[in-house]
Amino acid sequence: MTPAEFRCYLVNRDAEKRVTAEVTTLPLDRLPAGDVLIRVQCSSLNFKDALAASGRPGVAKTYPHVPGIDAAGVVAESRSPQLQVGQEVIVTGYDLGAGVWGGYSEYIRVPAGWVVPLPQGLSLPESMIYGTAGLTAAMSLEALIEQGITPDRGEIVVTGATGGVGSVAVALLAKAGYRVAAVTGKPDAADYLTQLGATTILDREAVNDTSGKPLLAARWAGAVDTVGGNTLATIIRSTERLGCVTASGLVGGIELPLTVMPFILRGVKLVGIDSAEYPLARRIALWNKMAKEWRPEKLELMLTRVVGLSQLAEPIREILAGKIRGRVVVKVES
Ligand SMILES: NC(=O)c1ccc[n+]([C@@H]2O[C@H](COP(=O)([O-])OP(=O)(O)OC[C@H]3O[C@@H](n4cnc5c(N)ncnc54)[C@H](OP(=O)(O)O)[C@@H]3O)[C@@H](O)[C@H]2O)c1
């Protein structure tokens, strides 16, 4: 039976923009309207969650707010014929944890069109090792494949490689047979990245060219960039003829200091990745690949830690400082 109340991690911002967070209990009618009520078993920590939880502009539209752009759990009530009570499901992205209260909560209520049935081969906690980071990495791999970047074309570079998107990207690419160059700012990360499947480890400075040259020596067949800014610009200028670069992140900046030369002289393709609004049918297909043929041998290698709702403050600080390695799963069900 559905209880009258639920526990959640509630973030408040006052008139002076001071942000506070507490684990609290609220009546179920505080949840938004929606087709499906889900009892959340676990969620995860993404960079975007840390922005919402710390009151940074651009994610949470109003306060009080419950962050958590990811949730995995069991359908508790459903007005959709496609989703049955008791079914295990995943929700990532759309407006979850942004305009709609998110997964750091024992219950979420969402539109049926956001809900992915848990694919066979994946448990609920495993789905949150992937989370939005995993879906984003999988979309990046899918884009490289769609652009004809096969493993024999050469090395693929991954930036922000120890982060959530970066770690999953390294593992998925290695599993698919690509040679992977992992770019990191963490000097002690080589063992971790090698275990994930990277064959080359590079320091961040290796992809931070400041020469101003429109083109650099061609080095990569493809790239999964999670950093943006001058890192992305350097990589595009270093990509081989007809190579493909995917852009998903902005931890290093939102600007893109570049000329058109890589596009018109080398035919380099730049593919934007937006996991939040990725259409449901394609999303379901991709989650099924992530559960089966794309699944890395040791998914748990990327799991850095499991935290409860009351233990979120520290990992939130760490991810904002770029210090988290791999993925943090948030255990919601007590
Ligand atoms: N487009 C989408 O759909 C989508 C989906 C998910 C995430 N994202 C974006 O992708 C990015 C990564 O997200 P995430 O959840 O993977 O975050 P994360 O776990 O914090 O990973 C980010 C990694 O980037 C590196 N990094 C941090 N600050 C940097 C800087 N100033 N310059 C260069 N590298 C830096 C660090 O890795 P190293 O120490 O190994 O370099 C860090 O671990 C974020 O910008 C996020 O908003 C976008």
The ligand as an ORCA input file, in Angstrom:
! r2SCAN-3c Opt
* xyz 0 1
  N      24.562     16.636    -22.664
  C      24.058     15.760    -21.806
  O      23.025     15.142    -22.048
  C      24.787     15.522    -20.518
  C      24.485     14.422    -19.710
  C      25.273     14.180    -18.571
  C      26.290     15.076    -18.249
  N      26.495     16.151    -19.036
  C      27.573     17.099    -18.763
  O      28.788     16.384    -18.918
  C      29.750     16.882    -18.023
  C      30.264     15.729    -17.160
  O      29.211     15.277    -16.329
  P      29.488     14.152    -15.225
  O      28.206     13.911    -14.539
  O      30.258     13.053    -15.860
  O      30.451     14.987    -14.244
  P      31.676     14.481    -13.377
  O      31.426     13.103    -12.899
  O      31.959     15.554    -12.392
  O      32.874     14.412    -14.428
  C      33.489     15.543    -14.915
  C      34.989     15.272    -15.073
  O      35.541     16.291    -15.910
  C      36.865     16.576    -15.507
  N      36.950     17.995    -15.178
  C      36.350     18.657    -14.147
  N      36.615     19.978    -14.191
  C      37.379     20.165    -15.291
  C      37.973     21.300    -15.878
  N      37.829     22.523    -15.347
  N      38.693     21.136    -17.008
  C      38.844     19.922    -17.562
  N      38.300     18.794    -17.042
  C      37.591     18.924    -15.925
  C      37.157     15.672    -14.300
  O      37.722     14.462    -14.801
  P      39.325     14.231    -14.891
  O      39.859     14.611    -13.556
  O      39.468     12.785    -15.221
  O      39.819     15.145    -15.973
  C      35.772     15.373    -13.776
  O      35.758     14.195    -13.015
  C      29.047     17.986    -17.222
  O      29.305     19.224    -17.846
  C      27.588     17.634    -17.345
  O      26.762     18.759    -17.191
  C      25.763     16.391    -20.152
*
